[in-house]
Amino acid sequence: MWQNEILDEIHRIREEHAKSFNYDLKAICEDWRRKQAQSGFHKQ
């Protein structure tokens, strides 16, 4: 099986992010929405 370093890094970052919110999906989504709003890079 092949391994993709970029995907491995994305999965690691997502896991760390979820763990930092104790795997609370609502809190994770709220954080992503907040980050998206702050970035100014979202469609209305």
CYANA upper distance limits for C-alpha pairs under 8 A (distance plus 0.5 A):
  3 GLN  CA      8 ASP  CA      8.31
  4 ASN  CA      8 ASP  CA      6.67
  5 GLU  CA      9 GLU  CA      6.69
  6 ILE  CA     10 ILE  CA      6.80
  7 LEU  CA     11 HIS  CA      6.62
  8 ASP  CA     12 ARG  CA      6.67
  9 GLU  CA     13 ILE  CA      6.65
 10 ILE  CA     14 ARG  CA      6.61
 11 HIS  CA     15 GLU  CA      6.55
 12 ARG  CA     16 GLU  CA      6.69
 13 ILE  CA     17 HIS  CA      6.61
 14 ARG  CA     18 ALA  CA      6.62
 15 GLU  CA     19 LYS  CA      6.53
 16 GLU  CA     20 SER  CA      6.63
 17 HIS  CA     21 PHE  CA      7.30
 17 HIS  CA     28 ILE  CA      8.10
 18 ALA  CA     22 ASN  CA      6.86
 18 ALA  CA     23 TYR  CA      5.34
 18 ALA  CA     24 ASP  CA      7.79
 18 ALA  CA     25 LEU  CA      8.34
 18 ALA  CA     28 ILE  CA      6.88
 19 LYS  CA     23 TYR  CA      5.86
 21 PHE  CA     27 ALA  CA      6.91
 21 PHE  CA     28 ILE  CA      6.80
 23 TYR  CA     28 ILE  CA      7.93
 24 ASP  CA     28 ILE  CA      6.67
 25 LEU  CA     29 CYS  CA      6.61
 26 LYS  CA     30 GLU  CA      6.66
 27 ALA  CA     31 ASP  CA      6.66
 28 ILE  CA     32 TRP  CA      6.85
 29 CYS  CA     33 ARG  CA      6.63
 30 GLU  CA     34 ARG  CA      6.62
 31 ASP  CA     35 LYS  CA      6.64
 32 TRP  CA     36 GLN  CA      6.53
 33 ARG  CA     37 ALA  CA      6.62
 34 ARG  CA     38 GLN  CA      6.69
 35 LYS  CA     39 SER  CA      6.63
 36 GLN  CA     40 GLY  CA      7.16
 36 GLN  CA     41 PHE  CA      6.92
 36 GLN  CA     42 HIS  CA      7.00
 37 ALA  CA     41 PHE  CA      7.65
 37 ALA  CA     42 HIS  CA      7.46
